[in-house]
Structures are given as structure tokens and as C-alpha cells.
Amino acid sequence: DFSAAQKTILSSAKSSINTEIAAVANTQQNILIQKVTNENAIATAEVALILKEAGVVPEKITAQQAKVKLAQASVQSIQAQLSKTVLSAPFTGVVTKQTARIGEIVVANEAVVSLLSEAAFEIEVNIPEADIARITTGNKASVTLDAYGRSVKFEAVVQQVDLAGTLIEGVAVYKTILQFVEADERIKSGMTANVDIVAATATDVTFVPQRAVISRDDGRIVRIVVDGKIKEVAVEVGLRGSEGTIEIISGIQEGDEVVVFIEE
């Protein structure tokens, strides 16, 4: 049997051996790491040597870069061609009609899909040259639709007035776009609208039917009844109403009896 002292010496020797084994393993790991590092350095040096022997110059690098740009341009060209095979709308909406199917042949400028925008409905009107000077963006308007009669009115606002006029049947008109103020499910695309645009407003004014005002070379007149006789009075007119009336600024006053029509 080993004495206690001998056991202590044996245990100490084993511990020293284990320490030496760990040191050897660590040294081997360091050697492997250094070997990989050396191999990488050798490979880098070999590539550098090959490039040097091949005589790589800036001109060759530029040539390769040009090839890359050419390939990129080719990719962009193909992408552009692919984009022409896709139909895309310039706005968000709902398809209301589709006249062509996949595989069918269509001719140029033929409508194949109809879309209804999800934006507010708009009205396109042509305003004569004589009235366009009084129309500006932001003017409010009262709109009726033939489908619902004159009693049902909708509010709209002038959004755009064309700067250039167009001749329609010899009359210069300006296309004007109005937009409904509120969404209403009763409004449908393609309906016929009647629009009264409010260019200006006036209250507490004297007015007469427009047909009562007669235009002459020297101005406008209105016929009134004075002591049972018809008298012509020169007047200054103002705003025109949407219901066939016209403002009288001066010439007659409230209470005058105006002649609208004289039977010949």
C-alpha cells in the first residue's frame, strides 16, 4: 500500500502531466492557426504574382468596367421591354369593362379596359368666352342631374379652367373642370349635369328679368310705366343671376313697374 506521502507525490505528478498535455495541445492549435495564416499569405502572394506576370494594366480594368456597364444597359433594355407587356393604370380605380382576354389580338388605339376612378366625380363643362372672365378656381356651383330632376341639387367647386380656348361650332369656349364637394352614391359616371356656377354674390340689390334689359349702341335701357305711359330709362347693370335675373345698379329703383314684353 502507498503511504499518504507517496499518494500526494503521485497526485502532484499526474497534475503536472495534465498541465504539460494541455500546453502541448495549445501549442499544436497555435501551429495550425499559423499554418492557415501562412497558407493564406502564400495564396495572396501567388495571385499577386500571377497578376503581375499577366501584365494587368489600368486599360484592361477600364475595358472590363465597360463590359459591366454594357451588361447593365442590356438588363435595363430587357426590363423596359418587359414593362411594355404590362397594362397599368395611372390612378387607383375599379375595372368596369374588359373587352379583351388573354391571347386575343387587339388593334392599336383600341380600348381594352375601362376603369372608374375612386376619386371624387368630376364634371367637364365648356364655358363661352363671354362668361369665362368671371370664372375662377374655387368658385362654388350648384349642380342638378337629369336623372333626379331640378329639385335635387348637389354642390361642386371649380377645380381647373383651361388657359386656351377651343372652337365649338364657331364659338370660343373654355373647358372647365368641377368636382363634387361630397361623395354621393346617387352620382353615376356618364350622367348629364346642369351647372350653375356662382361667380359672385350680392344681397339687398334691385334686379329685373334679363329679358327686360335692352342693349343698344349707346348702352342698356329698361322700359318702365310712368303715369300710364311707357318710358325708356338708361340703366347700369351688374351681376347676372342663375335664374334669369340681372342686377340693376342705377337707373330704376324698387317699386318701379317694369315692362318685360311688348306685343307688337
Legacy VTK file of the C-alpha trace (Angstrom):
# vtk DataFile Version 3.0
C-alpha trace
ASCII
DATASET POLYDATA
POINTS 264 float
0.000 0.000 0.000
1.049 3.559 -0.738
1.615 5.799 2.189
-0.123 9.152 2.380
3.085 10.942 1.360
3.517 8.725 -1.697
-0.106 9.337 -2.765
0.445 13.076 -2.552
3.587 12.843 -4.737
1.718 10.691 -7.333
-1.194 13.093 -7.470
1.155 16.019 -7.965
2.934 14.170 -10.816
-0.373 13.460 -12.557
-1.322 17.114 -12.295
1.979 18.151 -13.845
1.485 15.698 -16.716
-2.017 17.034 -17.437
-0.665 20.594 -17.459
2.036 19.609 -19.934
-0.536 17.823 -22.169
-2.723 20.953 -22.202
0.304 23.085 -23.085
1.197 20.738 -25.959
-2.408 20.844 -27.283
-2.404 24.639 -27.109
0.892 24.768 -28.962
-0.470 22.451 -31.664
-3.545 24.709 -32.089
-1.318 27.748 -32.427
0.738 25.924 -35.027
-2.420 25.073 -37.049
-3.611 28.710 -36.919
-0.217 29.934 -38.020
-0.206 27.361 -40.829
-3.549 28.612 -42.168
-2.353 32.190 -41.911
0.798 31.315 -43.793
-1.162 29.461 -46.479
-3.462 32.455 -46.971
-0.499 34.770 -47.233
1.143 32.438 -49.777
-2.104 32.285 -51.838
-2.394 36.077 -51.831
1.220 36.402 -52.888
0.720 33.859 -55.692
-2.333 35.753 -57.033
-0.369 38.990 -56.924
2.488 37.305 -58.781
0.116 35.913 -61.457
-1.466 39.317 -61.996
1.958 40.903 -62.211
3.204 38.339 -64.716
-0.047 38.715 -66.754
0.654 42.384 -67.087
-2.722 43.687 -65.844
-2.824 47.409 -66.617
-5.449 50.153 -65.968
-6.571 49.957 -69.606
-7.650 46.339 -69.132
-9.507 47.221 -65.940
-11.308 50.027 -67.799
-12.232 47.618 -70.567
-13.749 45.176 -68.078
-15.686 48.005 -66.404
-17.070 48.988 -69.816
-18.263 45.419 -70.334
-20.027 45.536 -66.980
-21.805 48.778 -67.930
-22.798 47.266 -71.268
-24.304 44.275 -69.497
-26.195 46.571 -67.113
-27.576 48.541 -70.078
-28.709 45.287 -71.670
-30.551 44.328 -68.487
-32.279 47.725 -68.366
-33.312 47.357 -72.003
-34.858 43.954 -71.342
-36.648 45.297 -68.260
-38.063 48.142 -70.381
-39.321 45.645 -72.948
-40.940 43.573 -70.207
-42.660 46.670 -68.779
-44.410 47.150 -72.140
-46.127 43.810 -71.686
-47.945 45.043 -68.566
-51.014 47.304 -68.559
-51.022 49.702 -65.613
-53.452 52.476 -64.712
-52.274 55.979 -63.723
-54.786 56.012 -60.864
-56.467 53.703 -58.373
-59.876 52.533 -59.505
-62.248 49.715 -60.366
-62.395 47.852 -63.680
-65.863 48.452 -65.124
-65.388 46.865 -68.537
-62.957 44.435 -70.179
-63.267 43.889 -73.928
-60.225 41.662 -74.483
-58.944 38.434 -72.966
-55.517 36.815 -72.718
-54.425 35.528 -76.119
-56.741 37.726 -78.162
-55.371 40.050 -80.846
-56.170 43.752 -80.443
-55.517 46.658 -82.768
-53.686 49.870 -81.892
-55.649 52.608 -80.093
-58.472 50.205 -79.225
-59.818 50.394 -75.669
-59.496 47.018 -73.949
-60.247 48.026 -70.345
-62.423 50.718 -68.787
-61.626 51.996 -65.304
-63.636 54.061 -62.851
-61.507 56.191 -60.546
-62.057 56.003 -56.813
-61.517 59.755 -56.587
-64.403 62.243 -56.384
-66.535 62.558 -59.511
-65.793 65.477 -61.828
-67.887 67.470 -64.278
-66.487 68.818 -67.535
-68.243 71.877 -68.963
-67.492 74.286 -71.807
-67.923 77.931 -70.816
-68.348 80.606 -73.531
-65.725 83.300 -73.922
-68.228 85.967 -72.803
-68.537 84.381 -69.331
-65.100 82.869 -68.721
-63.591 86.091 -67.324
-65.826 85.769 -64.270
-64.932 82.138 -63.558
-62.000 81.339 -61.281
-60.726 78.290 -59.428
-62.611 77.848 -56.177
-65.961 79.195 -57.406
-68.863 77.240 -55.958
-71.543 75.743 -58.158
-74.988 74.224 -57.881
-75.461 71.045 -59.910
-78.565 69.137 -60.921
-78.624 65.790 -62.687
-81.216 64.932 -65.309
-81.716 61.562 -63.629
-83.103 63.202 -60.461
-84.698 66.398 -61.774
-84.174 70.069 -60.921
-85.301 69.704 -57.322
-82.312 67.590 -56.277
-79.169 69.729 -56.089
-75.537 68.866 -55.456
-72.653 71.148 -54.509
-69.499 71.374 -56.620
-66.355 73.521 -56.836
-64.386 74.745 -59.870
-61.062 72.888 -59.877
-59.493 73.886 -63.196
-60.051 76.311 -66.072
-58.194 75.789 -69.355
-55.915 78.664 -70.342
-56.563 78.155 -74.053
-59.955 78.166 -75.707
-61.425 75.718 -78.208
-63.760 76.467 -81.094
-67.016 74.512 -80.975
-69.469 75.311 -83.769
-67.680 78.605 -84.309
-67.902 79.699 -80.649
-64.809 80.018 -78.453
-65.275 78.014 -75.258
-63.023 77.113 -72.341
-63.082 73.666 -70.794
-63.700 73.888 -67.059
-63.475 71.041 -64.548
-65.654 70.967 -61.436
-65.565 68.440 -58.598
-68.426 67.384 -56.359
-67.950 68.546 -52.769
-69.340 65.382 -51.182
-69.460 61.783 -52.313
-72.984 60.599 -53.075
-73.919 57.094 -54.196
-76.622 58.577 -56.424
-73.969 60.136 -58.681
-73.011 57.813 -61.528
-70.398 58.092 -64.244
-71.770 59.416 -67.541
-74.789 61.260 -66.113
-75.875 64.554 -67.695
-75.361 67.532 -65.374
-76.706 71.080 -65.374
-74.283 73.503 -63.712
-74.867 76.969 -62.258
-71.516 78.489 -61.242
-71.590 81.239 -58.630
-69.017 83.745 -59.883
-70.024 86.422 -57.349
-72.804 87.152 -54.881
-74.744 90.279 -53.933
-77.502 90.920 -51.415
-80.126 93.637 -50.992
-79.988 94.657 -54.661
-82.535 95.715 -57.253
-82.966 93.232 -60.063
-85.200 92.572 -63.049
-85.620 89.725 -65.541
-82.775 89.720 -68.052
-85.216 89.928 -70.957
-86.405 93.313 -69.610
-82.979 94.845 -70.336
-82.457 96.009 -73.923
-78.943 96.523 -75.293
-78.266 99.402 -77.663
-75.173 101.020 -79.150
-75.212 103.765 -76.520
-75.873 101.440 -73.568
-78.667 99.466 -71.937
-82.219 100.592 -71.223
-85.262 99.337 -69.354
-88.847 100.260 -70.164
-90.954 101.344 -67.195
-94.504 102.586 -66.833
-94.867 106.194 -65.646
-98.384 107.739 -65.386
-99.732 105.045 -67.654
-97.133 105.611 -70.350
-94.048 103.578 -71.271
-90.752 105.362 -70.667
-87.267 104.202 -71.608
-84.680 104.627 -68.864
-80.904 104.123 -69.183
-79.617 101.668 -66.613
-76.310 100.343 -65.316
-76.321 96.587 -64.817
-74.322 94.366 -62.501
-74.348 90.648 -61.775
-76.422 88.128 -63.695
-78.409 85.683 -61.614
-78.626 81.953 -62.244
-82.408 82.125 -62.555
-82.592 84.616 -65.433
-82.320 87.839 -63.439
-79.873 90.746 -63.662
-78.793 93.305 -61.093
-79.661 96.984 -61.706
-77.071 99.252 -60.123
-78.667 102.545 -61.163
-81.461 103.893 -63.384
-84.527 102.457 -61.708
-85.492 101.773 -58.153
-87.535 99.344 -56.150
-91.214 99.667 -56.850
-90.935 100.835 -60.488
-93.231 98.989 -62.885
-91.002 97.313 -65.458
-92.159 96.282 -68.926
-90.849 92.816 -69.779
-92.620 92.262 -73.083
-94.489 94.452 -75.568
-96.814 92.757 -78.004
-96.257 94.146 -81.482
LINES 1 265
264 0 1 2 3 4 5 6 7 8 9 10 11 12 13 14 15 16 17 18 19 20 21 22 23 24 25 26 27 28 29 30 31 32 33 34 35 36 37 38 39 40 41 42 43 44 45 46 47 48 49 50 51 52 53 54 55 56 57 58 59 60 61 62 63 64 65 66 67 68 69 70 71 72 73 74 75 76 77 78 79 80 81 82 83 84 85 86 87 88 89 90 91 92 93 94 95 96 97 98 99 100 101 102 103 104 105 106 107 108 109 110 111 112 113 114 115 116 117 118 119 120 121 122 123 124 125 126 127 128 129 130 131 132 133 134 135 136 137 138 139 140 141 142 143 144 145 146 147 148 149 150 151 152 153 154 155 156 157 158 159 160 161 162 163 164 165 166 167 168 169 170 171 172 173 174 175 176 177 178 179 180 181 182 183 184 185 186 187 188 189 190 191 192 193 194 195 196 197 198 199 200 201 202 203 204 205 206 207 208 209 210 211 212 213 214 215 216 217 218 219 220 221 222 223 224 225 226 227 228 229 230 231 232 233 234 235 236 237 238 239 240 241 242 243 244 245 246 247 248 249 250 251 252 253 254 255 256 257 258 259 260 261 262 263
